[in-house]
Amino acid sequence: MQFGLIASRQRRQLAIVAAGCALVAASTTVSAHAEPSAQPPLGRANFSTPTLDPADGETVGIAAPVIISFTAAIDDKATAEKAIRVSTEPEVEGHYRWVGNKELRWKPNGFWPAGTKVGVQAGSAASAFTIGDEWVATADDNTHTLTVTVDGASVRTMPISMGANENPTPNGTYTVGERFADMYMDSSVYGVPVDSPGGYRTYVEYAARLSNSGIFLHAAPWSVGQQGNTNVSRGCINVSTDDGRWFFENAPKGAPVIVSNTVGGTIDPTDGLTDFTAP
């Protein structure tokens, strides 16, 4: 893997973090793993052209779910599924999960094998994407460090500070989502006025979203003295500016960030970027 290439494709953007709503899953499990030639013809779609993520031509990490977003609610989900196919090379076992009536997800039963070629057909929409290197970040609260491995080899270890006991970071497997070179984190987005006790509006750099509920990995120069020894954040993973920049530039979309040994219980696997917390 050639480090630094991801940053050249990032837009520098200043944003206020948007609130993420908890996802409610109505589940159906269907194995989807064979190549198209081994599958029967698709059924007639009962939906307009959906949006597919990952997009056609993308290379993503080993914890990227397939997300099919519909323009209108789907009442007959069984019929919709007959018009959808996820194919992989080599074969990878996985399953579907409905999120409400307007989103269908597919994920493998474990992490994607590096190098897998994936094809998605959903009515008139199609996407072909590739799984990249086995890029994994592990945040261990016992050591207050985050270690990054690529194809099994350790490439960087960074001191971290996670959520303090009153706002602990939940354990689980997160997926790297959108990234911001700089942004404001604003408590009013979550219903807590900035000028109230517990309120905040904080400017941060090099932020990578890890959950829809507002957990990010980001540069936090104000907590460098606690990074590596004490948890002081509101739930995010704090790192130094140098480490935050490195993560921003090198962590691929869809890479897993595995949080372990905190007092925060387990993250809700329906939190938008936490699919791989569940089997």
HELIX and SHEET records of a PDB file:
HELIX    1   1 ILE A    6  ARG A    9  5                                   4    
HELIX    2   2 PRO A   36  ALA A   38  5                                   3    
HELIX    3   3 LYS A   77  GLU A   81  1                                   5    
HELIX    4   4 SER A  187  TYR A  190  5                                   4    
HELIX    5   5 PRO A  221  SER A  223  5                                   3    
HELIX    6   6 THR A  241  ASN A  250  1                                  10    
HELIX    7   7 ASP A  275  THR A  277  5                                   3    
SHEET    1   A 5 ALA A  25  ALA A  26  0                                        
SHEET    2   A 5 GLY A  94  VAL A  99 -1                                        
SHEET    3   A 5 GLU A 103  PRO A 108 -1                                        
SHEET    4   A 5 VAL A  66  SER A  69 -1                                        
SHEET    5   A 5 THR A  51  ASP A  53 -1                                        
SHEET    1   B 4 THR A  59  VAL A  60  0                                        
SHEET    2   B 4 ALA A 125  ILE A 131  1                                        
SHEET    3   B 4 LYS A 117  ALA A 122 -1                                        
SHEET    4   B 4 ILE A  84  GLU A  89 -1                                        
SHEET    1   C 5 ALA A 153  PRO A 159  0                                        
SHEET    2   C 5 THR A 145  VAL A 150 -1                                        
SHEET    3   C 5 TRP A 135  ASP A 140 -1                                        
SHEET    4   C 5 PRO A 256  SER A 260  1                                        
SHEET    5   C 5 GLY A 172  THR A 175 -1                                        
SHEET    1   D 4 ARG A 179  ASP A 186  0                                        
SHEET    2   D 4 ARG A 201  ARG A 209 -1                                        
SHEET    3   D 4 PHE A 216  ALA A 219 -1                                        
SHEET    4   D 4 ILE A 237  VAL A 239  1                                        
END                                                                             
